[in-house]
Amino acid sequence: MSKVNRGFSKHRKVQRKQKKLPLIMALAIAAILLIAAFFAFQKKPASFTPEVTGGPSLKVDKEKVDLGDVKLGQTVQVSFEIINVGDQPLIFSKAPYIEVKEGC
């Protein structure tokens, strides 16, 4: 009788594995769809055409900034954008600084 019980328990294990197979397949398909959606909706980098070839080059969006008359001790703030338009990376060997000219 022990042989009959062994055969029955093997049959149950096979049935359990067969029940899990569709669940595993569904999870695998869902994972593939999620990965495909991630790559499909990923933002594509804009193409870059350098204005200067052979090295780095800076371009500033504002050449001059006129703050008008500023009283001594008054804090003013201005922002501008600096872009590397060259075809090679720009590396600063020292900390960059801004020179302020008075009365231009």
C-alpha positions as CSV (number, residue, x, y, z in Angstrom):
1,M,0.0,0.0,0.0
2,S,2.9,2.3,0.5
3,K,3.7,2.2,-3.2
4,V,0.1,3.4,-4.0
5,N,0.5,6.4,-1.6
6,R,3.9,7.3,-3.1
7,G,2.3,7.4,-6.6
8,F,-0.6,9.5,-5.3
9,S,1.7,12.1,-3.6
10,K,3.8,12.4,-6.8
11,H,0.6,13.0,-8.8
12,R,-0.3,15.8,-6.4
13,K,3.1,17.4,-6.7
14,V,2.8,17.4,-10.5
15,Q,-0.6,18.9,-10.2
16,R,0.7,21.7,-7.9
17,K,3.5,22.5,-10.4
18,Q,1.1,22.6,-13.3
19,K,-1.2,25.0,-11.3
20,K,1.8,27.3,-10.6
21,L,3.0,27.3,-14.3
22,P,0.4,29.8,-15.6
23,L,1.0,32.1,-12.7
24,I,4.7,32.1,-13.3
25,M,4.2,32.7,-17.0
26,A,1.8,35.6,-16.3
27,L,4.3,37.2,-14.0
28,A,7.1,36.8,-16.5
29,I,5.0,38.4,-19.3
30,A,4.1,41.3,-16.9
31,A,7.8,41.9,-16.1
32,I,8.7,41.9,-19.8
33,L,5.9,44.4,-20.5
34,L,7.0,46.7,-17.7
35,I,10.6,46.7,-18.9
36,A,9.5,47.4,-22.5
37,A,7.3,50.2,-21.3
38,F,10.2,51.7,-19.3
39,F,12.4,51.8,-22.4
40,A,9.6,53.0,-24.7
41,F,8.7,56.0,-22.6
42,Q,12.3,56.9,-21.6
43,K,13.2,60.4,-22.6
44,K,15.6,60.4,-25.5
45,P,18.6,62.8,-25.4
46,A,18.5,65.7,-27.7
47,S,21.1,65.6,-30.5
48,F,24.0,67.9,-30.0
49,T,25.8,69.7,-32.8
50,P,28.9,71.5,-31.5
51,E,29.3,75.1,-32.6
52,V,33.1,74.9,-32.0
53,T,35.3,71.9,-33.0
54,G,38.6,71.0,-31.6
55,G,38.0,71.9,-28.0
56,P,35.6,73.2,-25.3
57,S,34.0,76.7,-25.7
58,L,31.7,78.6,-23.4
59,K,28.5,80.4,-24.4
60,V,26.6,82.7,-22.0
61,D,22.9,83.5,-22.5
62,K,23.5,87.1,-21.3
63,E,26.6,89.2,-22.2
64,K,25.7,92.1,-20.0
65,V,23.6,92.5,-16.8
66,D,22.5,96.0,-15.8
67,L,21.3,96.1,-12.2
68,G,20.9,99.9,-12.2
69,D,21.9,101.8,-9.1
70,V,22.5,99.6,-6.1
71,K,23.0,101.1,-2.7
72,L,26.0,100.1,-0.6
73,G,25.2,97.0,1.5
74,Q,22.2,96.1,-0.7
75,T,22.3,92.5,-2.0
76,V,21.4,91.8,-5.6
77,Q,21.1,88.6,-7.3
78,V,21.3,87.7,-11.0
79,S,21.4,84.3,-12.8
80,F,22.6,83.3,-16.2
81,E,23.3,80.1,-18.0
82,I,26.7,79.0,-19.2
83,I,26.8,76.2,-21.9
84,N,29.7,74.3,-23.3
85,V,29.2,74.5,-27.1
86,G,32.5,72.8,-28.0
87,D,33.0,69.2,-28.9
88,Q,35.2,68.3,-25.9
89,P,34.5,68.4,-22.2
90,L,35.2,71.6,-20.3
91,I,37.4,71.1,-17.2
92,F,38.1,73.9,-14.7
93,S,41.6,73.7,-13.2
94,K,40.7,76.3,-10.6
95,A,37.4,77.4,-9.1
96,P,35.6,79.7,-11.5
97,Y,34.9,83.3,-10.5
98,I,33.0,86.3,-11.8
99,E,34.5,89.7,-12.1
100,V,32.3,92.7,-11.3
101,K,33.1,95.9,-13.0
102,E,31.7,99.2,-11.6
103,G,30.4,102.0,-13.6
104,C,30.6,100.4,-17.1
